[in-house]
Amino acid sequence: MYLEHGQIRYGILIDPFGLEIYEYLAGKTTLKDQYQITDPKYVEPAAVFLDLFLERIKMRTIAVYAAKGGVGKTTLAVNIAFELAKQGKRVLVVDLDDQANASLSLGVNYAEAFDKATNLKQIDEILSAFEGRVEVIDFLRYCKNDGFVAQNYILVSPLNRYLSHGGKLHVLPSSFRTKAGQIADLSIKHKLLNVGLQKLTGDYDYVIIDTPPSQHDFIANSLYAAQYVLIPAQMEYLSFYGIIHPLDFAKDIRQDTDGKRAQILGIVPMMVGGTKLNNAIEDLVKDKFKTIPVFPGIKQSTVIGQASHKRLPLAIYAEQHKPAQAVAQQLATLTNQLIEKIDLLESKTGV
């Protein structure tokens, strides 16, 4: 009753001789795990049991946020998500951008049907299909309703056929329907994504949020839901100024959540060409934002656009196109560095 009325996913019953962990999901409460205590005076084994259970259900949320469009934000989000899934992680990509490029890249937005369409009637039929499905805007609108089942809004990416070791890649998709005005009339409209994602705790190891460059309410939703924020930026003057707004916005969210949300992981230089301007701007960024890590950059390359056109992550595209291997390795290395950074942060805070 406590879990149901509190709309809480997990609860623990404790007595001197045992622990029982229950899950409330889709209107049902089930026993998920239990531990028998042989000596109530010796609590260390019980603490280890709880630590292991919490590790199993831990869900890390990362928003990829850039205030300026065209900096490789979606490329970064999609490829990091795939690299994590390739390592056996359960990954959900949340597409909050009405351009829906992440949804297209992950194969859940009728891209192949669009490619095959030969007349306006066929295109109109495809567009009509979006009206008949649930997606991220519906997830936000209905996440507080009784009987809301978060899993009903999620699609399986066809890229799962490339995965093994238990990895999975799912998508909470968007489309042209993803407009902030659709949630303008709702209470706590800035925190709806977090409300919905909390009902998926235990289902995913990582949630990667592809944010829009504008639409304030959606950006706020992204940052209130994200434990961590990653900022992609080109090393050019305009992009440099585009870093300031995400940092300021994230700072406000951190203050409002007592430091529980929107911690900056770092800045990722994108489309790096190795020019004197690139190098000078990167040095300026490091000098201006001394406390913010700057990860090794992702080199500018035509293979990124080619892989995107094929709707393939660089790791898969590189298996058949040798020139893509260098960039694919950069993204794989970056993903490992992000995991190490998060592990370090959590070891310091005891999360």
N, C-alpha and C positions, 0 to 999 in steps of 0.2 A: 504493500500500500504506500509506503514511503517513497519508493522509486517511482511508482505510477503518478502519484499526486505531485511529486517534485519534478517530474519529467527528467529524472536522472538516470544515466545509462548503467552505472555500476554501483554496487553497494556491498559492504562487508559486514557479516555477522561474526562477532568474536565472543568466545567464552574461554575460561581458563584452559580448556583442553582442545580447542580447535578454532580454525578460521574457515569461513565459507564465503565465497565471492559469487554474487548474483548479478545477472544482466537483465535489464528490462528493455525489450526491443519488440516493436510491432505488436504491442499490447500483451506480450507474454513475458513472464519472469522465469528464468532458467538458472540452475546452478552451473556456473562456469568452471569453478575450481575449488578445491578444499585442501586443508592441511591439518593433520592430526598432531596436537602438541603433547608430547610424552612427559615433559617436565615444565610446568608453568613458570618455574624459576629461571629457565634457560630459554631466553627469547630470541637469541641470534638466528637459529634455523627458521623461525617464523618470519623474521625480518628479511632474510634472504629469499624466502618464498614470495613475499610481497614485492620485493624489488624485481624479481624475475617476471612476475605477472604484470607489473606496471611497465616493464620494458617491452613486453609483448604487445601491449595495447597503446604504447606511445605513438602519437601522431604528430609529426612535425609539419608546420605550415610555413611556406615561404612565398612571399609576394615578389614578383619580378616587376619593378615599377620604374618607369621613366616618364618624366613630364613632357618629353619631346618625342614625337613619332619618328619612325624611320631609323631607329638606332639599333635594331636587331633584337628588340625585346622578346617578341614571340619566338624567334629563332632560338634564343637562349632558353626560354621557358620549356619549349618542346624538347630540345636536345638534352637538357638536364633531366627532365622527367624520364626520357627514354633511357638515359644512362643509369639512373637509379633503378628503373625496372629491370634493366639488363643485369644488374647485380642481385636480382632476386627480391627487390623491394616491391611492396604493393603501393602503387602511385595513382593518385587522382589529380587530373589537371582541371582546374576551374577556369573557364574562359569568360571573363567579364567584359571583353571588348566587343562592341557591336560589329566590328569588321570581321570577327569570327575567324581570324586566320589560324589560331591554334586549333579550333574545331576542324577546320578544313585540313590542316596538316596532319591531324590525327585520324582523319578518315571517317568522321561521323556527320559530315554536313553535305552529303549528296554530291561530293566533288566529281565522282565518276559519272554520275547522271548528268551533271552540267556539261562535262566534257563531251558527252555523246549527244546532247541536245542539238537539233538541227533547225528548229523553228521556234517562234515566240510562244506557241501553244504549249510545247513541251517544257519550255522554261517557266511558263506560268504555272504549270502543273507541279513542277518541282518546288517553286516558291510557296504554293498552297500547302505543300506537305509540312512546311515549317509551322504553319498555323495550327496543325493538328497534333503536334507533339509537345511534350513538356521539356523545358530547358531551364537555364539558370535563372531567368526572370521569374518563372513560375516557382522555382525552388525558393527564391527570396520572398515572394508574395505569400507563400503558404506554409513556410517552415514553422510558424508559431501555432498552426491550427491543430486541433485534436485529430489524431489519426494520421498525421503526416508521416510518410515513410520516405526517408531521404534517398534510399536506394532506387526508388522508382524513377528518379530524375536523371540517373546516370547511365551512360552508354559505354559499351566495351569497344576500345579501339581495335581496328583490324591489325594494328602493329603487334598485337599480342602473339601473332603467329611466329614472330621472330624471337620470342622470349622463352627462357627456360628457368630452371632453378627456383620455381615458385613465383617469379616476378609477374606482375600484372599492371596494365596501363588502362585506366578508365578516364572518362571525360564527363564533366558537367558542362554541356555545350551552350553556345550562344548563337545568335543570328541577328538579322536586322531588327528583330523584336526586342533586343536587349537595350532598352531605353530607361534612363534613370527616372523619367516621369512616371513609370509604371509602379514605383514604390514610394512616390512622393507623399501619398496619403497615409502611409503606415507609421505606426509608432516604432521607436528605436530603429528607424530606417537605416541608420549607419552601421548597425550591428547585426543585421539579419543574416548575413553570410556566416558569421560566427555561430549564431544560434543553430543554423542548419547543420554546419560541419560538426558541431559537438555531438550530433546524433549519429555520426559516422565513426566516432572514436572506437578503435579496435579493428576497424575494417581496412585502414590504410596506414602505411608507415610514413608516407610523405604526401602532402598536398601542395601542388605548385599552382599559384594563382597568377594568371596572365591578366594584368590590369590594363584598363584603357588609359590613353594619355590625357584624357579629359574626363568629363562626367564626375563631378566631385563626390556625389553620393556613392558611386561604385568604388571610387578610390578609397573613400573612408571605409566602406565595407571590407575591402581587401586588407587594409592595414589593421582594422580591429580584429580581423580573423587571423592575421599572420603573426606568428611568433617572431619571424625573421623577414628582413627586406633585403633584396639584392637589386642594385641599381646599375643597369647597363648604360653606357654612355660612349659616344664617339669622342675622340680626343680632338675636338674642334671648339672654337670659341663659343658658338651658340649652345652646343651640348654642355659645355662647362657650366654655363649659367643655368642649364636645365637640371643640374644636379642639386642646386640649392633648394628648390622647392620640395623635392622628395625628402630631403634631410629635415627641413623645417616641419613638414607635415608629419613625418614619422616621430619627430620629437614631441609634438603635441599629443599624438596618440599614446606614446610611452608615458607621458605625464598623467594622462587621463586613466591609464590602466595600471598605474603603479609599477611600470616597467615590465609588465607581462606580455606586451605586444609591441610589434614594430621595431625590434632591435635590428640595427643595420649590420648586415653581414659584411658588406663591402661594395666596392665599385668594380665593375668589369669593363675595361676598355674594349669597345667593339669596332670591327672593321679597321683594325690598326694597319696602317700602311708603311710604318717605319720612316715617315718623312720627318724633317726637322720640326714642322708644325706639330705633328702628333707627339713627338718626344717632348717638345716644349710645353704643350698643354698637359701632358701626363705629369711632368715635373711640377707644373703649377697646381694641379689637382692634389698631388701628394703634399705640397707645401701648404695649400689652403685648408685641406681637411686632414690635418696631421693624425687625428685619432681614428680615421676611417681607413680600413685596409683597402689597398688597391691590388686586385688579383692580376696575374699575368693576362695580357690581352688576347683576344681572338683575332687572328690575322684576317685582313681583307682578302677575299678570294671569290672568284666566280663560281666555285663549286658550291658555295652556300646557296646561291640563287638556283643553281641547277638541282640541288637536292630538294630545295623547297618546292620547285616546280614539279618534281616527281612525287612530292608529298612523302618524303622519306627522311628519317633522321640521318645525320652525317655518318653515324656508325654503320648503318646499313648501306648507304650510298657508297661509302668508301670501300666496301667489300668488292665492288665491281668497277670502281673508278679510282685508280691508284692516286691521282692528284688530290683526292679528297682526304687521304689518310692523315695528312699533317693536321688539318683543321679538326678532324674527328678526334685525333689524339689530344689536341688542346682542350676540347670540350670534355673528354673523359677525365683528363687531369684536373680540370676546373671542378668537376663534380666531386671528385675525391677530396679536393681541398676544401670544398664547402662542407662535406661531411665531417672532416677533421676539425674545421672551425666550429661547427655546431657542437661536436662532442666536447671540445675544449671549453666552450662557453657553459655547457650544461654541467660539466664536472666541477666548474668553479661555483656555480649557483646551487648545485645539489638537485637540479631538476630531474 
